């Protein structure tokens, strides 16, 4: 039915203006003069009809409608749930309660937590006081991500298995301490040091406090289990030591400057990169001793470091002896001076020396070491000076160290910013008595040659000195050109026809330096050089049939048990002491070992790519060798393998880059049997990478 009612309120009088539109057509009207009701008397026919209609409605209400409800029921009730404890710790148990009779079922619940499914993870518990079930769910019992445990808002849905899920509930995790799985954390105790010094790594949380060896990655080079646990500190945390010079390394790993270090327990994720700074130059010192009066001397001077580090410091220590031979150690105050415009810095120091004894010239102590002076930087480099009593009491001003007290350092060294605390301990009296002049100097030999038409010099020296460190500094014409961790060094930057002088300096554990016997004079004229005969081999991958392989072997007189049992190829190997070997007869540089395991050819390609990405041995042009190149290593006489003993014996079968007849097979070389064969790329062989040194 549709009724239209208009209401007007005027001056407090209520005027009804009604216009009813009745569906059956009956009308009623009311005039403003008053209410008039017009009654109509119903006829007998209409009364009988109304009775019949009323009876029909009664039958429908009592019989038909219940039948309709029975056969056409309303929508079934869905299970409903509520969260009892929506604010909790992430390691607490979440409680879910039934909120209608449909949910009153003793079944496990499926859980959706932050979009991650946990089937049947809601465990039914005893009925509560309202006779309604509740379920327990703990995220910590199941495999989860760290994000699921973090503080803040999370979303959860529940439902019986195979049934519709509930609406999303919001819960909040609030943790006093993070419950995210802890990962081992480490810190470096001495990030500024000499390259022959032990790097000290310390556990920085409980997860890292394990007595296990550490895997080390240093400048991309891997050193498995090279971090050795050696003690716990005062806080009960483990420390590890790692020393580069105990391993076979390339010289680039120990050069001055910044390096990168990562550590981990074996098989675990590596830490973030730590920055390590190697500084191998001793401080530059200029000092003077001024005699003030008969009992007082003044020591003053300046010091700086060639590698300018803003956080760096130097420490000045003095020791001298009293008449009763007791020692007096003086830590001299040091003032740091920095130029704001250039960033260059140096250090000033000054102190008074008093109350030294009077010793006559007849006394044996007159010529013994009486005064020792040492300046050390944070890397552990030291400048050392000592005097006997007779030298010390000589009148006048004495200067030592740099020729001038006022000096500056070239700005080109101002490129590093690191710092570390370092302790220095004055050694007992005995080390001060040692004189470098009484030590037999090391012997140096220089050999010149041409490799691939590039002039180089190889320096060799002995190390027969007391307690040597395996770190040597090489000088050309008085300038340091490199650092070596072995007894040899190759100078590849020699100028044509220019004579030069070399010497080598080694520092022992006491800080004393040993210089080579003389500055070896070396010319670089072609007529004085040893020029090796070259044999250049194919370096481009190709497709080879068996007849092509036979031709290659015959042409180069390679040894192969099946095709040329009397073959012999002459090599000229040099062990570069950096995990590589150079064959001067072919101008090829080889990996000394190779891959640690068999691998498919596709993985061999990835292996070589990783070598280039990490610049193995300082180069990024490594590749899989051709058959010609790999056969050049084959030797007839077998020791462990048919290959020189300079190479690792682990790589028995090795891949080549040559294919067989456009199929999935590649040529391989077997050094265990002296054979040449081919195999599917899906099978496994080792990789020994190669590069050309031209």
VOGU-3710 file (C-alpha; in Angstrom, 3 decimals, decimal comma):
1> xxxxxxxxxx> 0,000/0,000/0,000  1,150/3,532/-0,723  -0,004/6,426/1,540  0,749/10,091/1,025  0,476/12,374/4,107  0,862/16,153/4,090  1,160/17,960/7,470  0,982/21,733/7,925  1,671/23,507/11,238  0,388/27,067/11,224
11> xxxxxxxxxx> 0,116/29,343/14,260  -0,137/26,461/16,666  -3,214/25,042/14,875  -2,921/21,513/13,595  -4,393/21,154/10,148  -4,409/17,677/8,689  -4,504/17,488/4,986  -4,688/13,803/4,258  -4,808/12,186/0,929  -4,917/8,403/1,169
21> xxxxxxxxxx> -4,427/6,327/-1,879  -5,832/2,916/-0,982  -4,951/-0,102/-3,037  -8,540/-1,504/-3,064  -10,036/1,805/-4,238  -11,909/2,760/-0,991  -11,679/6,419/-0,039  -12,256/8,385/3,164  -12,249/12,117/3,546  -12,206/14,480/6,491
31> xxxxxxxxxx> -13,256/18,096/6,212  -11,805/21,030/8,218  -15,228/21,803/9,844  -15,126/18,595/11,858  -14,665/14,869/11,812  -17,424/12,940/10,097  -17,466/9,159/9,931  -19,520/7,578/7,218  -20,493/4,022/8,107  -21,585/1,488/5,533
41> xxxxxxxxxx> -23,540/-1,609/6,362  -22,018/-4,846/4,959  -24,232/-7,111/2,814  -24,685/-10,865/3,698  -22,761/-11,909/0,558  -19,775/-9,866/1,562  -19,815/-11,307/5,172  -19,747/-14,900/3,842  -16,877/-14,021/1,526  -14,894/-12,477/4,391
51> xxxxxxxxxx> -15,451/-15,628/6,475  -14,127/-17,828/3,686  -11,048/-15,641/3,270  -10,390/-15,711/7,021  -10,656/-19,516/7,080  -8,236/-19,824/4,185  -5,667/-17,620/5,909  -6,016/-19,737/9,094  -5,302/-22,966/7,130  -2,255/-21,405/5,462
61> xxxxxxxxxx> -0,903/-20,215/8,806  -1,334/-23,581/10,576  -0,413/-26,080/7,840  1,219/-24,652/4,707  3,709/-22,272/6,295  5,194/-24,933/8,668  5,532/-27,260/5,678  7,357/-24,550/3,723  9,684/-23,942/6,658  10,351/-27,693/6,938
71> xxxxxxxxxx> 11,153/-28,218/3,272  12,838/-24,832/2,721  14,893/-24,181/5,890  16,686/-20,921/6,525  20,547/-20,610/6,123  22,460/-22,845/8,599  24,244/-21,191/11,503  28,002/-20,722/11,081  30,456/-21,526/13,900  31,534/-18,365/15,680
81> xxxxxxxxxx> 34,639/-17,798/17,788  36,209/-15,131/19,929  39,833/-14,466/21,008  40,205/-14,494/24,786  43,660/-12,883/25,054  44,321/-10,609/22,087  47,294/-8,859/23,744  50,087/-11,244/24,715  53,762/-12,171/24,371  54,729/-13,961/21,186
91> xxxxxxxxxx> 55,796/-17,036/23,188  52,479/-17,187/25,086  49,492/-19,421/24,238  46,675/-17,823/22,276  43,217/-18,884/23,578  40,257/-19,206/21,131  36,751/-19,750/22,530  33,526/-21,011/20,928  30,939/-18,217/20,657  27,834/-20,177/19,543
101> xxxxxxxxxx> 26,491/-23,723/19,731  27,642/-24,491/16,185  31,228/-23,923/17,313  30,737/-26,271/20,274  32,649/-29,171/18,693  35,642/-30,970/20,117  37,682/-30,785/16,898  41,061/-29,277/16,120  41,062/-25,879/14,420  42,852/-24,797/11,258
111> xxxxxxxxxx> 44,729/-21,532/11,879  45,702/-18,818/9,385  48,319/-16,556/11,024  49,469/-13,499/9,039  48,501/-15,360/5,859  50,474/-18,513/6,796  48,403/-21,727/7,243  48,801/-23,956/10,290  46,493/-26,984/9,737  44,929/-28,465/12,877
121> xxxxxxxxxx> 47,134/-26,289/15,076  44,320/-25,159/17,400  44,227/-27,834/20,115  40,879/-28,294/21,949  41,069/-27,873/25,715  38,602/-28,575/28,542  35,204/-26,856/28,478  35,010/-23,609/30,397  32,475/-22,606/33,022  29,957/-21,596/30,343
131> xxxxxxxxxx> 30,107/-25,101/28,923  31,766/-23,826/25,750  34,953/-25,239/24,291  38,155/-23,305/23,869  41,346/-24,027/21,918  45,029/-23,294/22,489  47,476/-22,163/19,784  51,187/-21,267/20,185  53,135/-19,977/17,174  56,435/-21,038/18,774
141> xxxxxxxxxx> 55,516/-24,729/18,476  55,527/-24,596/14,695  57,895/-23,567/11,955  57,671/-19,805/11,692  59,391/-16,709/10,378  60,986/-13,983/12,479  58,330/-11,551/11,258  55,627/-13,621/12,991  57,247/-12,977/16,376  57,913/-9,267/16,119
151> xxxxxxxxxx> 56,161/-6,745/18,333  52,975/-5,219/16,966  49,777/-6,105/15,130  49,085/-9,559/13,651  46,027/-11,163/12,014  44,507/-14,583/12,671  41,606/-16,600/11,209  40,254/-19,910/12,525  37,916/-22,615/11,309  37,179/-26,329/11,443
161> xxxxxxxxxx> 39,014/-28,391/8,801  37,276/-28,116/5,428  34,857/-25,459/6,687  34,587/-21,744/6,132  37,097/-19,581/8,003  36,083/-17,010/10,565  36,533/-13,284/10,158  40,005/-11,855/10,790  40,876/-11,253/14,433  43,520/-8,710/15,397
171> xxxxxxxxxx> 46,064/-9,623/18,074  49,088/-7,726/19,431  52,464/-9,123/20,460  54,334/-7,187/23,135  57,692/-8,637/24,168  60,019/-7,296/26,815  62,912/-8,843/24,908  63,066/-9,911/21,294  62,177/-13,566/20,795  63,375/-13,633/17,195
181> xxxxxxxxxx> 65,893/-16,401/16,624  69,293/-15,069/17,622  72,135/-15,293/15,118  75,844/-15,377/16,017  77,394/-11,923/16,189  81,082/-11,086/16,240  83,309/-8,051/16,603  86,881/-7,394/15,494  89,173/-6,423/18,350  92,018/-4,982/16,241
191> xxxxxxxxxx> 90,818/-3,657/12,896  93,978/-1,584/12,376  97,080/-3,745/12,390  100,128/-4,978/10,546  99,484/-7,641/7,934  101,615/-10,162/9,846  99,614/-9,682/13,045  96,903/-12,004/14,312  93,377/-10,699/13,677  91,386/-11,158/16,893
201> xxxxxxxxxx> 87,665/-11,929/16,571  85,411/-11,952/19,626  81,930/-13,372/20,228  79,427/-10,558/20,676  76,402/-12,547/21,853  75,587/-15,888/23,466  74,825/-17,531/20,111  78,383/-16,855/18,971  79,940/-18,037/22,230  80,817/-21,535/20,976
211> xxxxxxxxxx> 84,169/-23,283/20,990  84,212/-23,972/17,249  86,601/-22,995/14,507  85,512/-20,154/12,229  85,349/-20,087/8,457  86,974/-16,916/7,124  86,456/-15,031/3,863  89,173/-12,423/3,376  88,939/-10,209/0,278  86,875/-12,930/-1,403
221> xxxxxxxxxx> 89,397/-15,700/-0,621  88,079/-18,571/1,471  89,948/-19,955/4,495  87,862/-22,835/5,943  88,140/-23,333/9,718  91,045/-20,862/9,870  89,732/-18,931/12,879  91,162/-20,762/15,889  89,421/-20,411/19,282  92,016/-19,810/21,939
231> xxxxxxxxxx> 90,511/-18,403/25,127  87,635/-16,702/26,857  87,959/-13,107/27,949  86,996/-11,702/31,337  83,325/-11,702/30,343  83,444/-15,396/29,486  83,170/-14,791/25,717  85,297/-16,778/23,275  87,893/-15,181/21,044  89,457/-16,434/17,815
241> xxxxxxxxxx> 92,729/-15,695/16,041  93,333/-15,634/12,320  96,727/-15,057/10,693  97,068/-14,659/6,936  100,750/-15,497/6,749  100,129/-19,038/7,980  98,316/-19,773/4,724  99,247/-19,801/1,068  98,160/-16,359/-0,096  98,625/-13,806/-2,835
251> xxxxxxxxxx> 100,635/-10,689/-2,046  97,603/-8,474/-2,644  96,038/-9,779/0,589  98,781/-8,267/2,748  99,291/-4,943/1,026  98,762/-1,674/2,870  95,207/-0,388/2,840  91,651/-1,520/3,419  90,559/-5,174/3,284  87,257/-6,962/3,936
261> xxxxxxxxxx> 86,633/-9,857/6,307  83,605/-12,097/6,934  83,319/-14,933/9,465  80,912/-17,762/10,290  80,718/-21,129/11,928  81,079/-23,954/9,357  77,895/-24,405/7,350  76,207/-21,271/8,708  75,504/-17,858/7,216  78,455/-15,460/7,082
271> xxxxxxxxxx> 78,492/-12,276/9,117  78,378/-8,793/7,670  81,667/-7,478/6,291  84,239/-6,086/8,688  86,786/-3,550/7,485  90,409/-4,355/8,200  93,203/-1,840/7,643  96,776/-3,015/7,147  99,489/-0,482/7,942  103,064/-1,773/7,688
281> xxxxxxxxxx> 105,090/1,459/7,769  106,706/2,589/10,996  105,893/6,059/12,327  107,977/8,974/11,071  109,679/10,527/14,092  111,846/13,567/14,596  113,098/14,207/18,140  115,832/15,922/20,109  117,326/15,720/23,609  118,321/19,088/25,087
291> xxxxxxxxxx> 120,491/19,270/28,171  118,851/21,756/30,517  121,234/21,415/33,467  123,465/18,811/35,076  120,545/16,715/36,313  117,788/17,398/33,783  117,353/16,723/30,083  114,367/17,664/27,937  113,076/15,268/25,291  110,753/16,731/22,683
301> xxxxxxxxxx> 109,738/15,890/19,176  107,064/15,224/16,606  105,700/12,076/15,006  103,274/11,180/12,245  102,172/8,192/10,203  102,438/7,736/6,459  98,917/6,330/6,337  96,833/9,206/7,626  93,981/7,949/9,798  91,884/10,577/11,596
311> xxxxxxxxxx> 91,319/8,347/14,642  94,920/7,181/14,791  97,190/7,912/17,707  100,787/7,318/18,598  102,192/6,321/21,944  105,577/7,524/23,197  107,376/5,470/25,850  110,739/6,045/27,484  112,700/3,748/29,748  116,003/4,419/31,516
321> xxxxxxxxxx> 117,872/2,907/34,402  118,753/4,259/37,837  122,024/3,705/39,649  120,625/0,588/41,324  119,746/-0,773/37,859  116,026/-0,347/38,530  113,959/0,649/35,497  111,835/3,755/35,173  109,101/3,729/32,539  107,702/7,069/31,410
331> xxxxxxxxxx> 104,557/7,414/29,316  105,087/10,712/27,542  101,993/12,911/27,039  101,139/13,314/23,344  99,208/16,164/21,720  97,453/15,637/18,399  97,669/18,427/15,797  95,390/18,378/12,766  95,248/20,767/9,817  91,603/21,537/9,098
341> xxxxxxxxxx> 92,217/22,531/5,485  94,124/19,398/4,440  93,158/16,821/7,072  96,827/16,056/7,668  97,840/15,387/11,248  100,878/14,881/13,430  101,676/14,496/17,106  103,824/16,552/19,462  105,412/15,326/22,684  107,705/16,741/25,365
351> xxxxxxxxxx> 108,903/15,591/28,791  111,676/16,148/31,312  114,152/13,420/32,245  115,514/13,786/35,761  117,461/12,004/38,446  119,624/9,868/36,195  122,709/8,390/37,909  126,342/9,351/37,586  128,444/6,525/36,089  132,166/6,824/35,514
361> xxxxxxxxxx> 133,790/5,838/32,237  135,620/3,006/34,005  132,307/1,435/34,993  131,151/-1,301/32,568  127,659/0,207/32,637  128,993/3,331/30,941  128,861/1,590/27,532  125,694/-0,421/28,181  122,269/0,609/26,976  120,922/3,170/29,403
371> xxxxxxxxxx> 118,159/5,019/27,556  115,476/3,604/25,194  112,842/5,566/23,290  109,928/4,058/21,363  107,041/5,519/19,331  104,272/3,100/18,327  101,047/3,535/16,348  97,769/1,679/16,696  98,736/-0,884/14,073  101,717/-1,922/16,169
381> xxxxxxxxxx> 104,395/-0,330/14,003  107,259/1,045/16,055  110,084/3,533/15,823  112,879/2,580/18,213  115,953/4,471/19,412  118,443/3,636/22,151  121,604/5,124/23,681  124,318/3,991/26,041  125,021/6,018/29,152  128,055/7,567/27,512
391> xxxxxxxxxx> 125,998/8,742/24,538  123,184/9,990/26,727  125,310/12,283/28,943  127,175/13,838/26,040  126,642/17,579/26,175  124,742/19,651/23,654  121,565/19,031/21,699  121,185/15,634/20,045  118,736/15,053/17,212  117,619/11,696/15,880
401> xxxxxxxxxx> 114,986/10,328/13,555  113,872/12,676/10,779  116,437/15,268/9,707  114,041/18,065/10,521  111,653/18,242/13,415  109,133/20,170/11,311  107,776/17,865/8,613  104,552/16,989/6,878  103,162/13,939/5,131  102,105/13,751/1,505
411> xxxxxxxxxx> 98,319/14,097/1,241  98,085/11,044/-1,042  98,065/8,869/2,085  94,979/10,594/3,438  92,552/7,927/2,283  91,716/5,732/5,259  89,568/6,176/8,360  89,717/3,441/10,996  90,783/3,188/14,617  91,394/0,581/17,292
421> xxxxxxxxxx> 92,793/0,647/20,803  96,191/-0,973/21,193  98,398/-1,664/24,192  102,186/-1,437/24,202  104,460/-3,053/26,740  108,092/-2,004/27,167  110,254/-5,100/26,870  112,859/-6,004/29,494  116,398/-4,778/29,333  117,842/-7,586/27,211
431> xxxxxxxxxx> 116,173/-6,676/23,893  117,549/-3,138/24,195  121,102/-4,498/24,165  120,765/-6,182/20,780  122,458/-4,366/17,947  121,504/-4,750/14,298  125,160/-4,484/13,305  125,933/-7,803/15,049  123,283/-9,767/13,125  124,264/-11,453/9,876
441> xxxxxxxxxx> 122,073/-9,811/7,198  119,915/-11,901/4,936  121,164/-12,839/1,476  119,321/-11,508/-1,558  119,422/-12,769/-5,149  117,765/-11,130/-8,162  116,999/-12,980/-11,406  115,805/-11,132/-14,502  113,781/-12,669/-17,311  111,198/-11,916/-19,975
451> xxxxxxxxxx> 107,785/-13,547/-19,698  105,480/-12,981/-22,664  107,785/-10,145/-23,748  107,152/-8,428/-20,427  110,247/-7,729/-18,368  110,090/-8,926/-14,779  112,511/-9,585/-11,945  112,264/-12,324/-9,391  113,814/-11,648/-5,979  114,749/-14,534/-3,671
461> xxxxxxxxxx> 116,218/-14,367/-0,180  116,932/-16,574/2,795  115,231/-16,165/6,147  117,902/-17,530/8,466  117,385/-14,908/11,132  116,366/-15,333/14,795  112,629/-15,999/15,152  111,639/-14,474/11,810  108,233/-13,255/10,860  107,305/-14,354/7,387
471> xxxxxxxxxx> 106,626/-10,804/6,294  109,208/-9,019/4,164  109,255/-5,542/2,646  110,813/-5,132/-0,802  112,462/-1,847/-1,809  113,502/-0,620/-5,259  115,819/2,387/-5,365  114,966/3,095/-1,727  111,179/3,063/-2,244  108,985/0,278/-0,927
481> xxxxxxxxxx> 107,344/-1,519/-3,864  105,669/-4,441/-2,176  105,188/-6,850/0,686  105,718/-10,612/0,569  104,649/-13,407/2,897  107,191/-15,829/1,423  110,884/-15,779/0,486  110,339/-14,425/-3,003  108,813/-11,470/-4,831  108,286/-10,711/-8,532
491> xxxxxxxxxx> 108,715/-7,149/-9,722  106,629/-6,711/-12,866  107,068/-2,945/-13,239  110,695/-2,735/-14,330  111,552/0,029/-16,809  113,337/-0,924/-19,999  117,148/-0,649/-19,865  117,054/1,161/-16,524  119,385/-0,171/-13,818  117,851/-0,359/-10,347
501> xxxxxxxxxx> 118,844/-1,408/-6,842  116,861/-3,755/-4,613  116,985/-4,613/-0,946  114,719/-6,564/1,393  113,869/-5,853/5,026  112,389/-8,341/7,503  111,191/-7,618/11,040  111,460/-10,237/13,780  109,217/-10,867/16,778  111,198/-8,424/18,902
511> xxxxxxxxxx> 110,549/-5,593/16,471  114,131/-5,569/15,154  114,614/-5,170/11,422  116,994/-7,202/9,286  118,150/-5,840/5,983  119,511/-7,780/3,018  123,282/-8,004/2,680  123,611/-5,315/0,028  121,518/-3,312/-2,343  121,620/-5,687/-5,293
521> xxxxxxxxxx> 122,352/-3,833/-8,508  120,343/-5,239/-11,439  120,310/-4,242/-15,097  117,415/-4,866/-17,387  118,925/-5,179/-20,847  117,482/-7,771/-23,170  120,831/-9,448/-23,816  121,176/-10,217/-20,116  117,712/-11,764/-19,794  116,631/-15,378/-20,033
531> xxxxxxxxxx> 114,083/-15,533/-22,873  112,134/-18,808/-22,884  110,931/-20,468/-26,063  107,170/-19,992/-26,447  104,522/-22,412/-27,639  101,151/-20,753/-28,039  98,109/-23,056/-27,880  94,541/-22,686/-29,098  92,439/-20,890/-26,488  89,088/-20,717/-28,304
541> xxxxxxxxxx> 86,526/-23,514/-27,656  85,841/-25,721/-30,678  83,966/-28,822/-31,833  86,345/-31,753/-32,196  86,025/-35,223/-33,654  88,328/-37,995/-32,528  90,536/-37,500/-35,589  90,946/-33,831/-34,655  92,054/-34,855/-31,164  94,680/-37,192/-32,611
551> xxxxxxxxxx> 96,031/-34,377/-34,790  96,307/-32,012/-31,795  98,189/-34,616/-29,755  100,553/-35,480/-32,593  101,212/-31,869/-33,599  102,241/-30,818/-30,065  103,705/-34,186/-29,015  101,373/-34,316/-26,036  101,358/-37,486/-23,960  98,166/-39,547/-24,136
561> xxxxxxxxxx> 98,246/-43,230/-23,301  95,966/-44,287/-26,163  97,059/-41,905/-28,904  100,723/-41,055/-28,175  102,275/-43,218/-25,468  105,767/-41,819/-26,175  104,697/-38,185/-26,189  106,527/-35,596/-24,085  105,750/-31,903/-23,845  108,326/-29,642/-22,209
571> xxxxxxxxxx> 106,953/-27,276/-19,563  108,637/-24,447/-17,670  106,656/-24,140/-14,443  106,959/-21,400/-11,802  105,078/-21,719/-8,523  103,745/-18,208/-7,919  103,062/-18,956/-4,223  99,521/-17,631/-4,606  97,677/-20,845/-5,472  98,654/-20,426/-9,132
581> xxxxxxxxxx> 101,364/-21,897/-11,356  102,721/-20,226/-14,484  103,957/-22,290/-17,439  106,409/-20,033/-19,259  106,527/-22,387/-22,222  102,838/-21,802/-23,024  102,273/-18,381/-21,407  99,467/-19,858/-19,332  98,673/-19,383/-15,650  96,889/-22,324/-13,980
591> xxxxxxxxxx> 95,047/-22,920/-10,769  97,289/-24,990/-8,543  94,294/-27,052/-7,450  90,829/-26,354/-8,855  87,275/-27,163/-7,845  86,894/-29,117/-4,620  84,398/-31,597/-6,090  83,008/-33,085/-9,271  80,397/-30,893/-10,965  78,233/-30,719/-14,083
601> xxxxxxxxxx> 79,504/-28,582/-16,934  76,902/-25,885/-16,253  78,143/-25,683/-12,657  81,728/-25,582/-13,931  80,842/-22,393/-15,815  79,389/-20,920/-12,596  82,529/-21,944/-10,685  84,786/-20,035/-13,090  82,437/-17,046/-12,950  82,818/-16,975/-9,161
611> xxxxxxxxxx> 86,612/-17,024/-9,542  86,394/-13,931/-11,729  83,915/-12,157/-9,452  86,248/-12,665/-6,485  89,343/-11,847/-8,602  91,078/-15,075/-7,660  94,837/-14,445/-7,350  94,152/-10,877/-8,450  92,717/-11,660/-11,914  89,243/-11,745/-13,452
621> xxxxxxxxxx> 89,880/-13,457/-16,821  89,844/-17,110/-15,730  88,197/-19,649/-18,057  87,772/-23,379/-18,671  90,797/-24,599/-20,700  90,652/-26,006/-24,206  91,736/-29,598/-24,827  95,063/-28,360/-26,252  95,794/-26,358/-23,101  94,810/-29,067/-20,630
631> xxxxxxxxxx> 96,804/-31,737/-22,487  99,919/-29,580/-22,160  99,936/-30,503/-18,434  99,881/-34,265/-19,055  103,114/-36,074/-18,163  104,081/-39,623/-19,101  105,723/-40,445/-15,797  103,066/-40,979/-13,183  103,646/-40,091/-9,549  100,227/-39,629/-8,000
641> xxxxxxxxxx> 98,800/-38,457/-11,318  100,132/-37,873/-14,831  100,821/-34,239/-13,920  103,583/-32,270/-12,215  103,762/-32,649/-8,432  103,414/-28,864/-8,214  99,705/-29,335/-8,902  97,093/-30,773/-6,551  96,414/-34,471/-7,026  92,709/-34,161/-6,235
651> xxxxxxxxxx> 91,558/-33,071/-9,716  91,687/-36,426/-11,536  89,239/-35,865/-14,424  88,934/-32,269/-15,672  86,538/-30,517/-18,038  87,664/-28,839/-21,259  85,657/-26,215/-23,134  85,675/-28,301/-26,368  82,534/-30,088/-27,558  82,154/-33,423/-29,344
661> xxxxxxxxxx> 80,287/-33,208/-32,672  77,628/-30,634/-31,659  75,995/-32,874/-29,030  75,822/-32,709/-25,235  79,237/-34,342/-24,745  82,426/-32,515/-23,780  86,041/-33,620/-24,004  87,689/-34,370/-20,680  91,229/-35,258/-19,616  91,932/-37,983/-17,043
671> xxxxxxxxxx> 95,201/-37,368/-15,212  94,795/-40,532/-13,159  94,993/-42,780/-16,252  96,699/-40,470/-18,764  93,647/-40,619/-20,994  91,557/-38,383/-23,208  87,817/-39,092/-23,303  84,440/-37,418/-23,630  81,458/-37,399/-21,309  77,958/-35,962/-21,030
681> xxxxxxxxxx> 77,689/-32,417/-19,717  75,283/-33,794/-17,103  78,015/-35,996/-15,617  80,653/-34,738/-13,212  84,297/-33,714/-13,574  86,636/-31,298/-11,806  87,585/-27,833/-13,054  91,143/-26,466/-13,251  90,823/-22,892/-14,519  93,393/-21,195/-16,751
691> xxxx> 94,220/-17,720/-18,009  96,670/-16,306/-20,523  99,393/-14,076/-19,063  100,100/-12,132/-22,249
//
